[in-house]
Amino acid sequence: MSVAAQHSSSTQGFTQSFQWSGCLLGFAFGGFFDGILLHQVLQWHHLLSAVESEAVRDLRVQILADGLFHVVMYVVAAVGLWLLWAARREIAAPSSGRILLAGLLIGFGAWHVADAVLAHWMTGIHRIRMGTAHPLAWDLGWMFVFGIIPIAIGLSLRRNARPGTGLRGKATASLAAAVVLASGVTAAMPPSDSSQVIVFFRPGSMPANVFAAAAAVDGRVIWSDRSGQLWAFDVPDSGRSWLLYRHGALFVSNAFISAGCLSWSRA
């Protein structure tokens, strides 16, 4: 039997919605994994770290780009979850867990391959590890470990799936949804030990209004940029930082509704 025939037989009976749900959830998890580990924890790069333009290197642009990147991942994850819900009747089918896991691995690997090709080499907006003497070695090694290997494993799982074999569909679907949702929540949360809050204020906000906003949350101003729109506060009780929206803030990094990497950016 040819490889194409084997692939067709292994996925026969599963709709495109079910198969794509796994791929999209894996892709979104790959983006969250990249953002949380490389942007936030290791801080090896921002989305636009390698862009030399003075305007792009502005802190406001860098952290906004990181935040928008996570917003895109939220959208991809939401579409994947919706497709999985739409195809929920297929979860009980034989080998559904294996097919779903295969899609997750393929999507996860596809994110890292796409990131390497598009962001590292074609556009050059960042590299896996900025400031290293051998950026290509880091790019290739990361893509191989987190891109090529998961894709190869995923394709093997799809090819060798047989009725009645593999993981339970309900358990796999529940675990996949839980992991992606937990990743999305983690991407949106600030460091637990940080009291620094980065705040965008409306254009034209006066310094007096900014200091009044800081006082309203028992915080203090520790930094601002030349535009007068981007400020860093030290707020001992970061759980109150959302109150800054009542005082002219357009975006508050340590509020839960912020977009990801803003919470980890350093002024």
N, C-alpha and C positions, 0 to 999 in steps of 0.2 A: 504494500500500500504506500502511495506517495505521501510526502510530508503534508502537501495541501489537503489530501483526502483525510489523513489522520487528524489534522486540525479541524476540518469540517465536522468529522464525526464526534470529536471531543466536545465541541460547542453546540452540537445539534440540539434543538429544543430550547435553547436559551435565546431570548430576544436581544437585540442590539442594546436596548436600554439597560438590561442587566449587565451585559459585558462592559459597556461603557461606564457604568456606575463605578465599577472597581478601578478602572483606569483613571477616571477623574479624581476619585478619592485618593488614589496613590499619588497622582500628580500633585494634588493640593498638599498632601502630607510631605512630599518631597520639598515643596516650597516652604512650608512651615519649618521643616527640619533644617533647611538651609538658613532661613531667617533667624530662628532661635539659636542654633549652634554657632553659625559663623558671624551673623550680625550682632547678636546680643551677648552670648556667653563668651566666645573666644574673641569677638570683635576684630576679626581678620579683615573685614571689608564692609563698606556700605554698598548699596546698589550702584551708585555713581562714583565710587572712590577713584577710579582711574581717569575720569573726565577732567581735563586740564582747564576748562573754561573757568574764569574767575567767578562768573555768575553762578555756575553750577556748584562750585566748591563752597559757596555760602552755606553755612550751617543750616539755614532754613530750608534750602533746596535739598540738601542731603537727607535730612530727617523726614522731610515731606515725601521724598521719593521712596524711602524705606517704608513709610507708612502706607503709601499707595500700593506698593508691592504686596503688602499683606492684605490689603483690601481686595486685590485681584484674586489672591489665594482663597479668601473667604467666599468670593463669588463662585470659583471653581468647585470648592467643597460643597457649597449649597446646591449647585447643579447635580453633583455626584450623589448627594444624599437624596435629592428629589427623584432622580432616576432609580435609585435603589428602592425607595419607597414605592414608586410606580410599578416596579417589577417584583414586589415583595412575595407574590405567589410562587415565584420560581425558586425562592430560597429553600423550600422544602424538597426540591427535586434532587435526585441522586447526582453526586459530584458537583453540586452547586458551590459548596464551600471551596473546593479546589479551584474552580473557574474564577470565583471571586478573588481568592488569594493571588492567583496568577495575574489577574488584572491589577490588583494593588501593587504587586512587585513591578510589573511592566510600567505602570504609571509613575511609580516612584523613581525607577531608573530613567524613564523618559525625561523627567524633569531635569535630572542632573546632566544628561547628555545635551538636552536643549540649552541649558544654562551655559555649559561649556562652549558649545558651538556658537550660540548667538551672543551671549554676554561677554565671554572671555576672548574669543578669537575674531568674530565678525565685526562686532561693534566696539569691543575693547573697553566697555564701561567699568569693568572691574576684573580682578583675578581672584582665584580662591584665596591666596594669601598675599596681601599687598606688602611691599617692602622686602620681599625675599629676593635672593640673588638668582633663584631658579624658578620663576613663576610657572613656566611651562611644565616642569616636572610635577609641581603641586596640582596643576590643572589636570594633567593626564592621570596621575595617581588617584585623585578624587573621583574623576569620571569613571575610571575602571572599577573602583571598589563600590561606589554608590550608584553608578549608572549601568555599566555593561553587565556586571555580575547579576544584579537583581533582574534585569531584562532577560538574561539567559535562563535564570531559574524560573521566571514567570512563563516564558515560552515553553520550557520543558514541562512544567505543570499542566499547561493547556494541552500540549501535544499528547501527554500520557494519561489524561483524565479518562476514566472509564465509569460507566454507570455503577453506582453503589460503592465507589471508592472515594477516599479522600476525607476531608474535614466536613463537619456538619455545617450546613449552610447557615442556620440561624445563629450558631455560635460565632462563625466567621463574620457574618454581617454585623452582629452586635458589637464585636470587638473592633471591627473596622470603623464603624460609626463613632464608637467611644474614643478611639485613638485620635481620629481626625478632629472631633469636637474638643477634646482635651488639648490638642496642639493649638487649635485656634484660640482657646481661652488663654493658654500660656503665652502665645504671641501677643496678646492684648494686655497682659499684666505687666506692671513695673517690677523691678527687682525688689524683693521683700525687705532688703536692708537699706533701701534708698529713700531719702526724704527730699531729694531734689525733684523739682517739678519744672518742666519747660512749658512755657505758655505763649501762644500767639494771641495778641490783642488786635482789636479792630483797627484799621488804618485811621490815623488821627487821634488815637487815644493819648491823653496827656499823662505825663509822668505822675502828676498828683493822683490821677485815677488809678494808675498801676499800683502806687504805694498804698492807696486805700484798699485795693483788692487784696494785697498781701496782708494788710492788717486784719482784714475780714476773716482770714483763715489762720490767724496767729502765725504768719510766716514772715520772712524777711527777704529782701531782694539781694541776690548774690551776683547777678550778671545781667547785662543787656547788650544787644547788638546796636549798630549805629542807626538802624532804621527806626528804633523805638517800638517795634512790633513784637520782637522776640525777646523774652525775659526768662531768667532762671530764678526760681524762688526756692528757699529752704522752708519746707512745711513739715514740722515735727509730726503732725497727725495727717499723713498723706491721704487718709480716707475722707478728709474734708476738702480735698483739692477740687472736687467737682463743683463746689460752690463758686469757684472763680468764673464759671459761665454766667453767673448773675451779675458780674462786674465787668463785662465787656470782652471776656475771653472767647476766642473763636475755636481754640484747640488747647487742650490741657493734657499733658503727657501721662501723668500718673492717675488720671481718671480712667475707669474701666472702659469707657466708650472710645478711648483714643485708639489710634491705629498702630499697634505693635511697637516697632523699633523706636518711636519717639520716646518711649519710656526708658530706653537704655542709652540714648545719645548723651554725650558729655559736652557741656558748654566749654 
